[in-house]
Each structure stands twice: as C-alpha cells, then as structure tokens.
Amino acid sequence: MDKLDTTSFHNFGRVFSINVIIVICILLPLFLVPSIPSEGEVDTGWDGVSIDTDFDLNDVVAINSTAAMAVGENGKIFTTSNSGTNWSESESGTINDLNSIDFLDVVIVIGDAGIVLINEGESWIDNSISNASNLYDVSVVSYSSFNDSLIFVSGMNGEIWKWSNGSWIDLSGATGVNSDIYGIDFVNETHGIAVGEDGLIIVTENGGLSWEPSDIPESVNGLSFYDVAFINPIRAFVAGENGTFMRSSGTGDSSIGYNWVVWDTGSTSTIKAISYSSINKVWIVGDNNFIALTKDGGKSFFNQSQPQTIDTDFSGISFSDGFNGFMVGESGIALYTDREGIDPAQLDTAMVFNTFWEYAEYAYPFLKEGMVNTLKIIVLAIMMGFTIGVTFAVFKTSQFNLRIPLSLPRDDGTWNFFNFNPLKFFATIYTDIFRNTPLLVQFFFIYFGLAEIGIDLTFESILGEDRALERAYGSAVVALGLNSGAYQTEIIRSGIQAIPAGQMEAGRSIGLTYIQSMRYVILPQAIRIVIPPLGNETVNLVLNSALASAIGFGEITRKGRLLISLTFETFWTWGLVLLFYFAITYTLANILKYVEKRLKIPGLGLGGEE
C-alpha cells in the first residue's frame, strides 16, 4: 500500500509540474510584450453639422447611416445624404411649425394646426387633419401605401388620431384626458403608450379604442413627460422634466407600462427625446446641452455633452444603428456621430499602461466580475442540461408504446396496429432541433423572440420582483441549458444502451418497476460510463457561454470588449480573457478527470491504471 501511495504521489507531482510549465509558457508573452500606446486623434464624439437656418429644429429621423431629415419651426424641412456635410431645404408647403417626424419606408411629418405630410418619392402628400389642433408626435406602425397604412398622432388637450383604411379616426374621446399628449409610440397594431403633461401616461391594448392610466412612482408625480420609446411588449422608456428617465418592468395586471422604475440620469435638465438601438443601448437629449448614453438599459449614463454646444437646447435625436446617428436643436444646431457619440477624452478612459502589471491591476475587477457572471450561468446551465439529459435519455430508451389502430378489424378479428412512443417522439424532436441549429441563433430566438410574444425570462412571477433575474441572464441560462441538454441526452442515451439488457431484466425479476430499475440499476452504471463525454460537453458549454455577450450579458467576453473600448489594449485584453477561460475549463476538466477515476467501473474498458 505504501509503495502504491508513493507511486501515485510521484505521478501527481509530475503531472502538476507539467501543468505549471504550460501556464507559465502562456503567461510569459503577456509579461514581455510592451504596451503599445493608442494612436489616433482624440475627438469629441459628435461632429457639428449645423443647418443654415435661424429657426429651431424640433425633430430629426435617421434614414440610414448617412442620410437624415430634420423638421422645425415655420414649416422648415432639411435633408442630408452625406452625414450632414450638406443639408438641402425641402418645400413643405406650410409655414406652421413642424414638431415631429417618423420613418417607416416613407417619411411622415406632423405639426401645428393638424398638419400631416407624407413623403412619397420626390413629393409631399398633404394628409392634414382639418379639425385637429397642434400635433406633437407621430408613430407609424405600418405603411404599404397611402390608403393601406396605420398611423397614430397625438396633440393638444388629449387628442389622439388614427389613420386606418384611408381615413382619420378621432380617438380623443377614448383617452379620458384633456392634457397635452407630447409623445406616442406603438409597438404593434394594438399596444401603445402615450405620455404628456403633469405625469400623464396612458396605455392601450386594443389599437386605441380604449386607454387606461398607468401608475407612476411618487418621485416623478406631476412632472411632464415629453417622449416615449415602446421597444417590445415588455419594455418601454419614458423621458421628461427634471432629468426623468423611466423604464417599464413589464409586470402587473398588464404586460405594458404598469410598473415603472426610475433611473438616475445625473441631470435635472428636461429630457426631450429618446433614441435606441437595443433595449440596453439608449440615447437621450434635452435642454442645457444635455446628451447622454446608457448601455445597460438606464442603470448608468455616460454624459456626452459637447463643449461646442454649451447652453444649447436639444429637441431631437435618431440613430439608424448602434453607431450612426443625428441630433438637432435650437437655431439650426445639428450634430452627427459615426462612433455612438463616445468621447474617449471626456469619459476618463484614455489610459496608457507601461507594463502588463499596471494593465492587469486595472483590468482585473472587470474580468473578475465577468468570470463570476460566467460561473453564474454555467452552473445553472450545467444543472439544467444534466436534468434534461437524464430525463430525455430515459424517454428515448423507454418501452412505453401506444397501440394506434390503422384500420378496422380484419375478417379474422385481428387489428392492424401502429406502435407510437410519445416520450421518444417528443425527446427526438427536441434533440433534433437543438443539435441542428446554431447556438447563436438559439440565443437570439430565446432573448428577442420569446420577449416579443410575452414570455418573461426574468422569472419575476416565480422569484418575486426583488430577486428577479436580468432578462439577459435568464435567457443565457435557458439557451445554454436547452442546447447542452440536447447533447447530454444523446450521451446518456448511449450509456444506457451500453448496459446489457440482462441488467434491466434482473431488476424487474426482483420486483422493481421499470422506473425503479432504471433509477437504481441502469442509470448509476450508465452515468459512470459516460462521464468522459459528459465532461467534454461541460467544457464545451463553458466555451459556448461566450456567446452570451451577443445578447448583452456581462460575462468574460463582453467585459473584454468593454475593456478594449476603454483602454484600446487589444492584445493584453484578449490574452487575459483567454487565461480566465483557461482557468475555468482547466480546473473543471481536472475535477471531472478525478471524478472519472473515482467512479471508474473496475475491469470495464482498456487502458492503464495510474
């Protein structure tokens, strides 16, 4: 026994020494490579592309990454197709103020005295509402042609109008309010939110036929709201006076707008407009040169105020994607960005690191947080995947059959039956879908697609509001768990089928049921057999967790991308990210190797014993 222990100790020491050498070889290049200072001219995030007019501009819409259209006082309409380098004025045919503009295949403009203009090609179609007052906002839900479109507009004294089937329908009587409605947005043909003065928020779920008031936090009670962005059925943003910015949590009696969370924007300026490229990446602008960006749905804001626009009041902002956008304000002020408005000089992130250790000290908190988040999703995903794998592996090897008659009985009284195993059928459909579609697409479907049909992966109804998960967190766990579960199902199934049939017969012969025999006789042996491939699948799950960065979850890869955007240290950042993943997978692989040795069935399989 002593000789065996000594041999095992020496083997362990040899393996440990080799592993240490491997880690040192990986780290050494990072220590030796000097920091390469970031090159490039520091900019202010936004470029001034002002329009030649003294009139205030009220709104802007980005047509694409370089083209936009702005509207303002006295019927002014300006267009650009070269990122604001040149603006040309379009003849609107009115001298009334134009207050809002929207784009969905065509451009639609609304303004005072019920003005509604639709741009089809080179001309403007006057579709004004003759008996309407001043209109403040427009939401285009669909547009196929002039008569086949759905448009909502809001205005003074609780006015809301709906363009449908080629005519305007007055919905004002259904709102139940007479306050000015400054903002309106619909996410589809039925669900909409309207906001206005004195804390007004009303919602509809039937296309505007009826509206219900939405309760708001006491801290913003009585403040006026000027814009609303209705992103999906469970997420909306509202902005207004005193720097107010609110997000709907998608809970309550209705799926929209009944529970609101107030985020701190760091400003008391009135916020006039919202633009977004995702549910997390949102820009807001307002009075007193206020410009801000949030990348986490409103939890924190980066101030993007520009030194060249001090004291300017901004009234409109629009992004065509996550990087290219336009902004307008008083006296013809207009700005353009192709870099999401980020100003490295102002964000206090343009740092220079002389050694790797300086950079590692700065990067460690980011990557540590990312590693914790990665562990949070992989632990739950492994548990979920293993549970699914065991359950569906039993389904796929079950003998449960339904005898379905295919015809009437024959002349001799016998029947022609078809044996159908619903458990095996369901498990097969599941594994085929998740093993034959890209994991990245599964992430997108679960995160974006399920939210659109009202499936809330924050699990707030189960965990409660205080303990609810972030939607990206819940979606990442579900996506990884379902995907890994499909592969583990096939791995465990192969283990079950590797057990001799006599084992099941022996269990049944001593009085165990099929389920008891599977639980106490077959599965314990099958799991021990498939530990190596299960270990490989678990390591693969850890590596696949990097795809969670695509839906905004702050795991290691996303934290690495954030570090690069802050420091521009690409080599060191990705080197550290690799090491963090290596630390997780290498530790996990050795734990699984140890478990495999401890649970190995003596005499089963070839190979030397250590």
Secondary structure by P-SEA (a helix, b strand, c coil): caaaaaaaaaaaaaaaaaaaaaaaaaacccccccccccccccccccccccccccccccccccccccccccccccbbbbbbcccccbbbbbbccccccccccccccbbbbbbccbbbbbbcccbbbbbcccccccccccccccccccccbbbbbbbccbbbbbbcccccccccccccccccccbbbbccccccccccccbbbbbbcccccbbbbbbbccccccbbbcccccccccbbbbbbccbbbbbbccccccccccbbbbbbccccccccccccccccbbbbbbcccccccccccccbbbbbcccccccccccccccccccccccccccbbbbbbccccccccccccccccccaaaaaaaaaaaaaaaaaaaaaaaaaaaaaaaaaaaaaaaaaaccccccccccccccccccbbbbbbaaaaaaaaaaaaaacccaaaaaaaaacccccccccccccccccccccccaaaaaaaaaaaaaaaaaaaaaaaaaaaaccaaaaaaaaaacccaaaaaacccaaaaaaaaaaaaaaaaaaaaaacccccccccccaaaaaaaaaaaccaaaaaaaaaaaaaaaaaaaaaaaaaaaaaaaccccccccccc
